[in-house]
């Protein structure tokens, strides 16, 4: 299996990554990308370690691969997937939202349902299966960009005047297609091997040029990644910014300047209905979002640990009001933990043998995420109080003979030294108040779409019919003249 060193070496290619209008020569050494590349490399090293129990035999090839790149074919496989995804999530304490297993889960479900890609004269199902095998065998890190640029939220690409803005087909050749335009939001794309490009936003009948799904190497000629400013270079030290300095993934707008895509990398071609089939008929959207909830659970557990630690260090963990807040936090985290396990418990195989997590549990948890995460942060803010504002400016204050005696005298508590207390509150601020924290707040609100979109999934997949029938049966049991 590929090691972290193999992965880092593969990033030294011809990729065009831009920050502040300047091309990045090498993402493995650039201060904005090297930290997250190192974290991803650590994931591959963990998976390659036999002690991690993250490998299995791929039924399609008979080769030993990372089980996170295979489709679960039994209840035991599904449990093993959750355990492996948890191992990876704990490497970043849930702060890396687009680790390789996220899109890997989508691709596994794609490949389990080749019939969903059967359209036209080409066997796109075979393309998907072959690509998934390659991802598994080569342990590739695949990101994705599946949302059009926000030119107009009310219209789709065909209505935008002028040249293609949303990525679409501009030419077809015997050996492939040529695409032009842009797509967002490739989280971690700058340090990925490849990117899955598609459109999850509903398209109209006139939008066939944009009804495409394909995989492209990040270093493909004509592809540019315009990245938001990375936060890691602004982190003065790991002590001051322990999360920012390691886990910032950086999001990117993909710009395609007549990029050639060979047919074997095309999965959906001018097929509007095919875009929906790939995500929902295959179970890919469900499976990929279960992985996201596993990762989210680990992150919430970490935040819960932070909250409990704050209360203990401040010596307030016996105050009734603090206990109430910690109890509320425990309840919120338990809801997501329970939903992940309930999805596993209620899982069942579909007609192709893919074990799908229970839809009610997955989409139910997702439907509350836009309220739950801000509430968790609010509790942390309350518990931290002014503690996150009184910390010294930086690690220099901790090493200066002029300032360290004052810090030791004024910031220590009976339960923690000044150094440990400052260290804790630096971490808390990086989780709730830094620029990195603000990005994560926004990310958790919208990673699966606007709240009304996500709650639409919950509404459609809950299964109200049985409960409505129960109510109607009850109503039918009495009338105006019924006696008590």
C-alpha positions as CSV (number, residue, x, y, z in Angstrom):
1,X,0.0,0.0,0.0
2,X,1.1,3.6,-0.6
3,X,2.9,5.2,2.2
4,X,2.9,8.8,3.3
5,X,6.2,9.4,1.5
6,X,4.8,8.0,-1.7
7,X,1.9,10.3,-1.4
8,X,4.0,13.4,-0.8
9,X,6.2,12.5,-3.7
10,X,3.2,12.3,-6.0
11,X,2.2,15.9,-5.2
12,X,5.4,17.2,-6.9
13,X,3.8,17.4,-10.3
14,X,2.7,20.1,-12.7
15,X,-0.4,21.3,-10.7
16,X,-1.3,24.9,-11.0
17,X,-2.2,26.1,-7.5
18,X,-2.5,29.9,-6.9
19,X,-2.6,31.9,-3.7
20,X,-2.9,35.7,-3.8
21,X,-2.2,35.5,-7.6
22,X,1.1,33.8,-7.1
23,X,1.7,30.2,-8.3
24,X,2.8,27.7,-5.7
25,X,5.9,25.9,-6.8
26,X,5.6,22.9,-4.4
27,X,2.6,22.3,-2.1
28,X,4.7,19.9,0.0
29,X,6.9,22.7,1.1
30,X,4.7,25.8,0.9
31,X,3.7,26.9,4.4
32,X,0.1,27.1,3.5
33,X,-0.2,23.5,2.3
34,X,2.7,21.5,3.8
35,X,1.0,21.0,7.2
36,X,-2.2,19.5,5.8
37,X,-0.2,17.4,3.3
38,X,1.8,16.0,6.2
39,X,-1.5,15.2,8.0
40,X,-2.8,13.3,4.9
41,X,0.5,11.5,4.6
42,X,0.1,10.4,8.2
43,X,-3.3,8.9,7.3
44,X,-1.8,6.8,4.5
45,X,1.0,5.6,6.9
46,X,-1.7,4.6,9.5
47,X,-3.7,2.7,6.9
48,X,-0.5,0.9,5.7
49,X,0.3,-0.2,9.2
50,X,-1.1,-3.7,9.8
51,X,-1.7,-2.8,13.4
52,X,-4.4,-0.3,12.4
53,X,-6.6,-3.2,11.0
54,X,-7.7,-0.9,8.2
55,X,-7.0,-3.3,5.3
56,X,-9.2,-5.9,3.6
57,X,-9.1,-8.0,0.4
58,X,-10.8,-6.2,-2.4
59,X,-13.4,-8.6,-3.9
60,X,-13.0,-7.0,-7.3
61,X,-9.3,-7.7,-7.5
62,X,-8.2,-10.0,-4.7
63,X,-5.6,-7.4,-3.6
64,X,-5.1,-6.0,-0.2
65,X,-6.4,-2.5,0.0
66,X,-7.6,0.2,2.4
67,X,-11.1,-1.0,3.4
68,X,-12.3,2.7,3.2
69,X,-12.1,2.4,-0.6
70,X,-14.3,-0.7,-0.8
71,X,-18.1,-1.1,-0.7
72,X,-19.4,-2.9,2.4
73,X,-21.0,-6.2,1.5
74,X,-22.2,-7.3,4.9
75,X,-23.1,-5.9,8.3
76,X,-19.6,-6.8,9.5
77,X,-18.1,-4.8,6.6
78,X,-20.1,-1.8,7.6
79,X,-18.9,-2.0,11.2
80,X,-15.4,-2.4,10.0
81,X,-15.8,0.7,7.8
82,X,-17.0,2.8,10.7
83,X,-14.1,1.6,12.9
84,X,-11.6,2.4,10.1
85,X,-13.1,5.8,9.4
86,X,-13.0,6.6,13.1
87,X,-9.3,5.7,13.2
88,X,-8.6,8.2,10.5
89,X,-10.9,10.9,12.0
90,X,-9.1,10.6,15.3
91,X,-5.8,11.4,13.6
92,X,-7.1,15.0,13.2
93,X,-9.7,14.8,16.0
94,X,-12.3,15.4,13.3
95,X,-10.9,18.7,12.0
96,X,-10.1,17.4,8.5
97,X,-13.5,17.3,6.8
98,X,-12.3,16.0,3.4
99,X,-10.0,13.2,4.3
100,X,-9.6,10.6,1.4
101,X,-12.3,8.3,2.8
102,X,-15.1,10.9,2.1
103,X,-15.0,10.9,-1.7
104,X,-13.8,7.3,-1.5
105,X,-17.1,6.4,0.0
106,X,-18.9,8.1,-2.9
107,X,-16.8,6.2,-5.4
108,X,-17.4,2.8,-3.7
109,X,-21.2,3.3,-3.9
110,X,-20.8,4.5,-7.6
111,X,-19.0,1.3,-8.5
112,X,-21.5,-0.9,-6.6
113,X,-24.2,0.4,-9.0
114,X,-22.8,0.4,-12.5
115,X,-26.3,0.3,-13.9
116,X,-26.9,3.8,-12.7
117,X,-24.3,5.0,-15.2
118,X,-25.7,3.1,-18.2
119,X,-26.7,5.8,-20.7
120,X,-26.0,6.3,-24.4
121,X,-23.6,4.1,-26.3
122,X,-20.7,4.1,-23.9
123,X,-20.4,1.8,-20.8
124,X,-19.9,4.5,-18.2
125,X,-20.6,1.9,-15.5
126,X,-17.3,0.1,-16.5
127,X,-15.5,3.5,-16.3
128,X,-16.7,4.0,-12.7
129,X,-15.8,0.5,-11.7
130,X,-12.3,0.7,-13.2
131,X,-11.7,4.1,-11.6
132,X,-12.7,2.9,-8.1
133,X,-10.4,-0.1,-8.5
134,X,-7.5,2.3,-9.4
135,X,-8.3,4.5,-6.4
136,X,-8.2,1.5,-4.1
137,X,-5.1,-0.1,-5.6
138,X,-3.1,3.2,-5.6
139,X,-4.6,4.6,-2.4
140,X,-5.5,7.9,-4.1
141,X,-6.6,11.0,-2.3
142,X,-9.6,12.2,-4.3
143,X,-11.4,15.5,-3.5
144,X,-14.5,16.8,-5.3
145,X,-16.1,19.9,-6.7
146,X,-19.8,19.4,-7.2
147,X,-21.3,22.9,-6.9
148,X,-21.4,25.6,-9.6
149,X,-19.9,29.0,-8.9
150,X,-22.3,31.4,-7.2
151,X,-22.9,33.6,-10.3
152,X,-26.6,33.4,-9.8
153,X,-28.3,31.3,-7.2
154,X,-31.6,31.6,-9.0
155,X,-30.5,30.3,-12.4
156,X,-28.5,27.4,-13.8
157,X,-25.5,27.6,-16.2
158,X,-27.4,27.8,-19.5
159,X,-29.0,31.1,-18.4
160,X,-25.6,32.8,-17.7
161,X,-24.8,35.0,-20.7
162,X,-21.4,34.7,-22.5
163,X,-18.8,32.0,-22.3
164,X,-19.2,28.9,-20.0
165,X,-18.9,29.9,-16.4
166,X,-20.0,26.6,-14.8
167,X,-17.9,23.8,-16.0
168,X,-19.4,22.2,-19.2
169,X,-18.5,20.5,-22.4
170,X,-17.2,22.6,-25.2
171,X,-16.0,19.9,-27.5
172,X,-16.2,16.2,-28.1
173,X,-13.5,14.0,-29.7
174,X,-13.2,10.3,-30.4
175,X,-10.9,10.0,-27.4
176,X,-12.7,12.2,-24.9
177,X,-14.3,15.5,-24.1
178,X,-13.0,19.0,-23.6
179,X,-14.4,21.0,-20.7
180,X,-14.3,24.7,-19.8
181,X,-15.6,26.8,-16.9
182,X,-15.4,26.6,-13.1
183,X,-16.7,24.6,-10.2
184,X,-16.5,24.9,-6.5
185,X,-15.6,24.0,-3.7
186,X,-12.6,21.6,-3.8
187,X,-11.7,21.4,-0.1
188,X,-8.2,20.0,0.1
189,X,-8.0,20.0,-3.7
190,X,-4.5,21.5,-3.7
191,X,-3.1,18.4,-1.9
192,X,-5.3,15.8,-3.6
193,X,-4.2,13.4,-6.3
194,X,-7.4,13.8,-8.3
195,X,-10.7,15.6,-8.2
196,X,-14.2,14.3,-9.0
197,X,-16.0,17.0,-10.8
198,X,-19.8,16.9,-11.1
199,X,-23.0,18.9,-10.3
200,X,-25.3,18.1,-7.4
201,X,-27.4,21.2,-8.0
202,X,-30.6,20.4,-10.0
203,X,-30.3,21.3,-13.7
204,X,-33.0,22.2,-16.2
205,X,-33.6,20.4,-19.6
206,X,-31.5,23.0,-21.4
207,X,-28.5,22.4,-19.2
208,X,-27.2,19.2,-20.9
209,X,-23.7,20.8,-21.5
210,X,-23.3,20.9,-17.8
211,X,-24.6,17.5,-17.0
212,X,-21.3,15.8,-16.7
213,X,-19.3,13.9,-14.2
214,X,-15.6,13.0,-14.5
215,X,-12.3,12.6,-12.6
216,X,-9.3,14.7,-13.4
217,X,-5.7,14.7,-12.1
218,X,-4.9,17.9,-10.2
219,X,-2.0,18.4,-12.5
220,X,-4.0,18.2,-15.7
221,X,-2.9,20.8,-18.3
222,X,-5.3,23.7,-18.3
223,X,-6.7,23.2,-14.8
224,X,-6.0,25.9,-12.2
225,X,-6.9,26.0,-8.5
226,X,-7.6,29.4,-7.1
227,X,-7.3,28.9,-3.3
228,X,-8.6,30.9,-0.5
229,X,-5.8,32.3,1.7
230,X,-4.4,29.5,3.8
231,X,-4.5,30.1,7.5
232,X,-1.5,28.0,8.5
233,X,1.1,30.6,7.5
234,X,-0.5,33.1,10.0
235,X,-0.1,30.7,12.9
236,X,2.8,32.0,14.9
237,X,3.5,28.6,16.5
238,X,1.9,25.3,17.3
239,X,1.5,26.4,20.9
240,X,-0.5,29.5,19.9
241,X,-2.5,27.9,17.1
242,X,-2.5,24.1,17.5
243,X,-5.4,23.5,15.1
244,X,-4.7,26.1,12.5
245,X,-1.0,25.2,12.2
246,X,-1.9,21.5,11.3
247,X,-5.4,21.0,9.9
248,X,-6.3,23.8,7.6
249,X,-7.4,22.1,4.3
250,X,-7.8,25.2,2.2
251,X,-10.7,25.4,-0.3
252,X,-10.3,26.0,-4.0
253,X,-12.2,27.2,-7.0
254,X,-11.4,25.0,-10.0
255,X,-11.0,26.8,-13.3
256,X,-10.9,24.7,-16.5
257,X,-9.3,26.3,-19.5
258,X,-10.2,23.7,-22.2
259,X,-9.1,20.7,-20.2
260,X,-9.1,17.3,-22.1
261,X,-10.8,14.5,-20.2
262,X,-10.4,10.9,-21.7
263,X,-13.5,8.9,-22.1
264,X,-12.4,6.4,-19.5
265,X,-12.5,9.2,-16.9
266,X,-16.1,10.3,-17.8
267,X,-18.9,8.9,-15.7
268,X,-21.9,11.0,-16.7
269,X,-22.2,12.6,-20.2
270,X,-24.9,15.1,-21.1
271,X,-27.3,13.2,-18.8
272,X,-29.3,15.4,-16.4
273,X,-31.1,12.5,-14.8
274,X,-27.8,10.6,-14.6
275,X,-26.4,13.3,-12.3
276,X,-29.1,12.5,-9.8
277,X,-28.8,8.8,-10.2
278,X,-25.1,8.8,-9.4
279,X,-25.7,10.4,-6.0
280,X,-29.0,9.0,-4.9
281,X,-29.8,5.8,-6.7
282,X,-26.4,4.4,-5.9
283,X,-26.6,5.3,-2.3
284,X,-23.4,7.4,-2.7
285,X,-24.9,10.5,-1.0
286,X,-26.1,8.4,1.9
287,X,-22.8,6.4,2.3
288,X,-20.6,9.5,1.9
289,X,-22.6,11.5,4.5
290,X,-22.5,8.6,7.0
291,X,-18.7,8.9,6.7
292,X,-19.1,12.6,7.3
293,X,-21.2,12.0,10.4
294,X,-18.6,9.5,11.8
295,X,-16.0,12.3,11.4
296,X,-18.3,14.9,12.9
297,X,-18.9,12.6,15.9
298,X,-15.1,12.5,16.6
299,X,-15.0,16.3,16.3
300,X,-17.9,16.8,18.7
301,X,-16.3,14.4,21.2
302,X,-13.1,16.5,21.1
303,X,-15.1,19.7,21.7
304,X,-16.9,18.0,24.6
305,X,-13.5,17.1,26.1
306,X,-12.4,20.7,25.7
307,X,-15.5,21.9,27.5
308,X,-15.0,19.5,30.4
309,X,-11.4,20.4,30.7
310,X,-12.1,24.1,30.8
311,X,-14.6,23.6,33.7
312,X,-12.1,21.4,35.6
313,X,-9.1,23.8,35.1
314,X,-11.3,26.8,36.2
315,X,-12.5,24.9,39.2
316,X,-16.2,25.4,38.3
317,X,-17.2,21.8,37.4
318,X,-19.4,21.5,40.5
319,X,-21.4,24.6,39.9
320,X,-25.0,23.7,39.0
321,X,-25.1,26.1,36.0
322,X,-21.9,24.6,34.6
323,X,-23.0,21.1,35.1
324,X,-26.2,22.0,33.3
325,X,-24.2,23.3,30.3
326,X,-22.0,20.2,30.3
327,X,-25.1,18.1,30.5
328,X,-26.6,19.8,27.5
329,X,-23.4,19.4,25.6
330,X,-23.3,15.7,26.5
331,X,-26.8,15.3,25.2
332,X,-26.1,17.0,21.9
333,X,-23.0,14.9,21.2
334,X,-24.8,11.8,22.2
335,X,-27.5,12.5,19.6
336,X,-24.9,12.4,16.8
337,X,-23.1,9.4,18.3
338,X,-26.4,7.5,18.5
339,X,-27.4,8.4,15.0
340,X,-24.2,7.0,13.6
341,X,-24.8,3.7,15.4
342,X,-28.5,3.7,14.6
343,X,-27.6,4.1,10.9
344,X,-25.4,1.0,11.2
345,X,-28.0,-1.0,13.2
346,X,-30.8,-0.3,10.7
347,X,-28.6,-0.8,7.6
348,X,-29.6,-3.3,5.0
349,X,-28.3,-4.5,1.6
350,X,-29.7,-3.0,-1.5
351,X,-30.4,-4.9,-4.8
352,X,-26.7,-4.9,-5.7
353,X,-25.5,-6.1,-2.3
354,X,-24.2,-2.7,-1.0
355,X,-25.0,-2.4,2.7
356,X,-26.6,1.1,3.0
357,X,-26.7,2.8,6.4
358,X,-30.2,3.6,7.6
359,X,-31.5,6.7,5.9
360,X,-33.6,8.0,8.8
361,X,-30.7,8.2,11.1
362,X,-28.1,9.7,8.7
363,X,-30.4,12.4,7.3
364,X,-32.0,13.0,10.6
365,X,-28.6,13.9,12.2
366,X,-27.7,16.0,9.2
367,X,-30.9,17.9,9.5
368,X,-30.0,19.2,12.9
369,X,-26.3,19.9,12.2
370,X,-26.8,23.6,11.4
371,X,-28.4,24.1,14.8
372,X,-26.3,21.6,16.8
373,X,-22.8,22.8,15.9
374,X,-23.4,26.5,16.7
375,X,-25.0,25.5,20.0
376,X,-21.9,23.4,20.9
377,X,-19.7,26.4,20.1
378,X,-22.0,28.7,22.2
379,X,-21.5,26.4,25.2
380,X,-17.8,26.5,24.8
381,X,-17.9,30.3,24.5
382,X,-19.9,30.5,27.8
383,X,-17.6,28.1,29.7
384,X,-14.4,29.9,28.4
385,X,-15.6,33.4,29.2
386,X,-12.9,35.9,29.3
387,X,-10.2,33.2,29.7
388,X,-9.6,33.1,26.0
389,X,-9.1,36.9,25.9
390,X,-6.7,37.2,28.7
391,X,-4.1,34.8,27.3
392,X,-0.7,36.3,26.4
393,X,-0.2,37.4,22.8
394,X,2.1,34.5,21.8
395,X,4.6,31.9,22.8
396,X,7.2,34.7,23.1
397,X,5.5,35.9,26.3
398,X,6.0,32.4,27.7
399,X,9.8,32.5,27.1
400,X,10.6,36.1,27.9
401,X,12.2,36.7,31.3
402,X,10.3,40.0,31.4
403,X,6.8,38.6,31.1
404,X,7.0,34.9,32.2
405,X,7.1,35.7,36.0
406,X,3.9,37.8,35.6
407,X,2.2,35.0,33.7
408,X,3.1,32.4,36.3
409,X,1.9,34.6,39.1
410,X,-1.4,35.8,37.6
411,X,-2.6,32.9,35.4
412,X,-2.0,29.8,37.3
413,X,-4.8,28.0,39.2
414,X,-4.8,25.4,42.0
415,X,-5.4,22.7,39.3
416,X,-3.1,23.9,36.5
417,X,0.2,25.7,35.9
418,X,0.1,29.0,34.0
419,X,1.8,27.3,31.0
420,X,-0.8,24.5,30.9
421,X,-3.7,26.9,31.4
422,X,-2.6,29.2,28.6
423,X,-2.0,26.3,26.4
424,X,-5.5,25.1,27.0
425,X,-7.1,28.4,26.3
426,X,-5.0,28.9,23.1
427,X,-6.5,25.6,21.9
428,X,-10.0,26.7,22.9
429,X,-9.7,29.9,21.0
430,X,-8.4,28.1,17.9
431,X,-11.5,25.9,18.1
432,X,-14.1,28.6,18.6
433,X,-12.7,32.1,17.8
434,X,-9.8,32.1,15.3
435,X,-10.1,32.5,11.5
436,X,-9.7,28.7,11.2
437,X,-12.6,28.3,13.7
438,X,-14.8,30.6,11.8
439,X,-14.2,28.7,8.6
440,X,-15.1,25.4,10.4
441,X,-18.3,27.0,11.7
442,X,-19.3,27.9,8.2
443,X,-18.2,24.5,6.9
444,X,-20.3,22.5,9.3
445,X,-23.3,24.7,8.5
446,X,-23.2,24.2,4.8
447,X,-21.0,21.2,3.9
448,X,-24.0,19.1,2.7
449,X,-25.9,22.1,1.4
450,X,-28.1,24.9,2.8
451,X,-30.2,23.8,5.8
452,X,-33.4,23.7,3.8
453,X,-31.8,21.3,1.4
454,X,-30.5,19.0,4.1
455,X,-33.8,19.0,6.0
456,X,-35.4,18.2,2.7
457,X,-33.4,15.0,2.7
458,X,-34.6,14.3,6.2
459,X,-38.2,14.9,5.2
460,X,-38.1,12.7,2.2
461,X,-36.4,9.8,3.9
462,X,-38.0,9.7,7.3
463,X,-41.0,7.6,6.2
464,X,-44.0,9.6,7.4
465,X,-46.5,7.3,5.7
466,X,-46.7,4.7,8.4
467,X,-47.1,7.3,11.1
468,X,-49.8,9.2,9.1
469,X,-51.6,5.9,8.7
470,X,-51.5,5.3,12.4
471,X,-53.0,8.8,13.0
472,X,-55.7,8.2,10.4
473,X,-56.6,4.8,12.0
474,X,-56.9,6.5,15.3
475,X,-59.1,9.2,13.9
476,X,-61.3,6.6,12.2
477,X,-62.0,5.0,15.6
478,X,-64.4,7.7,16.8
479,X,-66.8,10.3,15.6
480,X,-68.9,13.2,16.7
481,X,-71.2,11.1,18.8
482,X,-68.5,8.9,20.4
483,X,-68.8,8.4,24.1
484,X,-65.9,8.6,26.5
